[in-house]
Amino acid sequence: MKITINGEVFTNITELEINRELRRTEIRYNTRGDMLIDLVARKYALVVSFGLMSENELKTLRELSQNIFVTVTFNAPEGEVTADFHISDEPAAAVKTINGVLMYGGVKLKMKQR
C-alpha cells in the first residue's frame, strides 16, 4: 500500500483508514422556519498508519505537515483519488533501535480534505 503527499511517495503504510464525512456548509431558514438552502459536501478524512520509518522519512513527513494544504493521492474504493488535504497534527513517533539503527514507529497522520 502506498500514499503520495506533494509528490513524495510513502510505501510503508500499514493501515489506511478512509472515511467519507458529510459536512454542512450553509443552512438558512426563512421566518416560518423552512429550510431554504442546505449545501452539503462529502469529503474524505484519512488516518494513515506508517510502518517503521527512517529518520529521513520522518523528517520529510514532518516537513510536509508544516504546509497548510498538501496534495494527496491514494487508492479508495472508487479508484485512485487525488485531492488537497489539511494535516491537522504533526506526526509523532516512538523511537526504536533495531540492529543499531534508529527507527521510528507508531507514526499516524490525520488528514481532512479541503
N, C-alpha and C positions, 0 to 999 in steps of 0.2 A: 504494500500500500504506500502511496506517496501523496504529497501535497506540495504545491508550488506557491511561494509567497514572494511577491515582487521579483519573479524570475529565479529565485533561489529554490532549488528542488530539495526536499527533505524526504528521504526514503525509509527512515527508521521509525515509521508510525506504527504503534502497537494497537491503537484504538482511535477510531474517528466517529464521534457521535454527531449526527446530523439531525437537527430539528428544524421544523418549519413553524415559525411563530406568526401569529396573527396580530398585527399592530393597527390600532385605530389611529388614524392621523387627524381626523377632524369630524366633530359631531356638532350640529347646530339644531336647535329646536325653535319652533315658532311660538307665539304667545299661547297657543292652545296645547302645547306640549308635543306636537307632532314632530318627528324627526325629519329634517329637511335634507341634510347631507350626511352621509356616513362613508367616508373614504377609508377603505381597508386595504392594507398591503400585507402580503405574505412574504416573510423574509427568513433567511437562514440564520440559525445560531449554531456555531460549531464548537465542539470541545475536542481538541486534538491531544492525544497522549503519545509521547515520544518514548522510544526505547533508549538505551544508553547513548549518551551524546559525548562527543569530544569537547574540549574546551573551545575550539574554534567554531564548532557547530552551535554551541550555546551562545557564544559571543555574537555570531551572525543573527541568531534568533532574537536576542535582546536588542540588537541594533535595529532590526526590523520593527520591533514592538514600540520603538520610540516614535514612529510615524503615526500621524493621526489616522490615516487610512492606508491600507495595503490592498493590492490586487491578489486574490487567492484563486487558485484553480484546484478543483478536487472532483472526485467521481461521486455522484449522487445517484439515487435510483432512476432519475430522469436522464442520466448520462453525464458527460463532463460539464461542469459549471465553472464559469469564471465571473467573479463579482468583486466589488470593493467591500472590504470589511474593516471594522474597528476592533483593535485588540484592547480589551478592557484592562487586563492585568499584565504586568511584566512577568515573564516566566521565571519561576524559581526552581531550584534543583537541590537534590541531596547529593553530596559529594561521596564518591566511592573510589577506592583504589583497587584496580584489577590488574594483576601481574605488574605492579609498579607504575601503572599508567592511571592518571587521574581521569575519571569518567563521571558524568553527571546523569542521575536517574530521577524518575518521578516528575519529569517536566510535563506540565499541562498548559495548553494555550486555549483561552476562551475568546471567541470572536463573534461579533454580531454584524450582520450585513448592513451596509449603509442605506 
